[in-house]
Amino acid sequence: METKDRTAKATSSDITDILGPMSDTRRTAIIAVAGTIEQLEEAAAWAAGESDVMGQLRRPVSGPVAAIYDIITAVEEQYGEED
């Protein structure tokens, strides 16, 4: 199995693989942030309440991670999604 470079810019496919299906609008917003796969995974962990995965590195979410976190935790109506 090929290992992806976690420092590479996250693609639409990476977003689906890590976060699951979502609207094109939300996916486009995440891509616009230009985050890496690693940043996407970190934002997903924070959104899932797994902030303790950071261990001793606990630090506030900032930069692209914070932007991705805001997008994936935003109210769905903002992105035209329904339950």
C-alpha positions as CSV (number, residue, x, y, z in Angstrom):
1,M,0.0,0.0,0.0
2,E,1.4,3.4,-1.0
3,T,1.7,6.0,1.7
4,K,0.7,9.5,0.8
5,D,2.8,12.5,1.6
6,R,0.9,14.1,4.5
7,T,2.5,17.5,3.7
8,A,1.0,17.6,0.2
9,K,-1.9,19.9,-0.5
10,A,-5.2,18.1,0.2
11,T,-7.2,17.2,-2.8
12,S,-10.9,16.7,-3.2
13,S,-10.4,13.0,-2.9
14,D,-8.4,13.4,0.3
15,I,-11.2,15.5,1.8
16,T,-13.7,12.8,1.0
17,D,-11.4,10.1,2.3
18,I,-10.8,11.9,5.6
19,L,-14.1,13.7,6.2
20,G,-16.6,11.7,4.2
21,P,-19.1,13.0,1.7
22,M,-20.1,16.7,1.7
23,S,-21.4,19.4,-0.6
24,D,-19.3,20.7,-3.4
25,T,-19.5,24.1,-1.8
26,R,-18.0,23.0,1.5
27,R,-15.3,20.9,-0.3
28,T,-14.4,24.0,-2.5
29,A,-14.1,26.1,0.7
30,I,-11.7,23.6,2.2
31,I,-9.7,23.4,-0.9
32,A,-9.5,27.3,-1.0
33,V,-7.8,27.2,2.4
34,A,-5.0,25.3,0.7
35,G,-4.4,23.0,3.7
36,T,-2.2,19.9,3.7
37,I,-3.4,16.4,4.3
38,E,-1.8,16.6,7.7
39,Q,-3.7,19.9,8.5
40,L,-6.9,18.3,7.3
41,E,-6.4,15.3,9.6
42,E,-5.7,17.6,12.5
43,A,-8.8,19.7,11.9
44,A,-10.9,16.5,11.6
45,A,-9.4,15.3,15.0
46,W,-10.3,18.6,16.6
47,A,-13.8,18.5,15.1
48,A,-14.3,14.9,16.4
49,G,-13.3,16.0,19.9
50,E,-10.0,14.2,19.8
51,S,-7.9,17.2,20.6
52,D,-6.0,15.0,23.1
53,V,-4.4,13.3,20.1
54,M,-2.0,16.2,20.1
55,G,-0.5,14.9,23.4
56,Q,2.2,17.2,24.7
57,L,1.8,19.5,21.6
58,R,-1.5,20.9,22.8
59,R,-1.7,24.2,21.2
60,P,-4.6,26.4,20.0
61,V,-5.9,25.6,16.5
62,S,-4.6,28.3,14.1
63,G,-3.9,28.9,10.5
64,P,-5.3,26.5,7.9
65,V,-6.3,24.0,10.6
66,A,-8.5,26.6,12.2
67,A,-10.1,27.6,8.9
68,I,-10.7,23.9,8.0
69,Y,-12.1,23.3,11.5
70,D,-14.5,26.2,11.1
71,I,-15.7,24.9,7.7
72,I,-16.3,21.4,8.8
73,T,-18.1,22.4,12.1
74,A,-20.2,25.2,10.5
75,V,-23.9,24.9,10.5
76,E,-24.9,22.9,7.4
77,E,-27.4,25.5,6.2
78,Q,-24.5,27.9,5.6
79,Y,-23.3,25.5,2.9
80,G,-26.7,24.6,1.4
81,E,-26.8,21.2,3.0
82,E,-29.8,19.6,4.6
83,D,-30.1,16.8,7.2
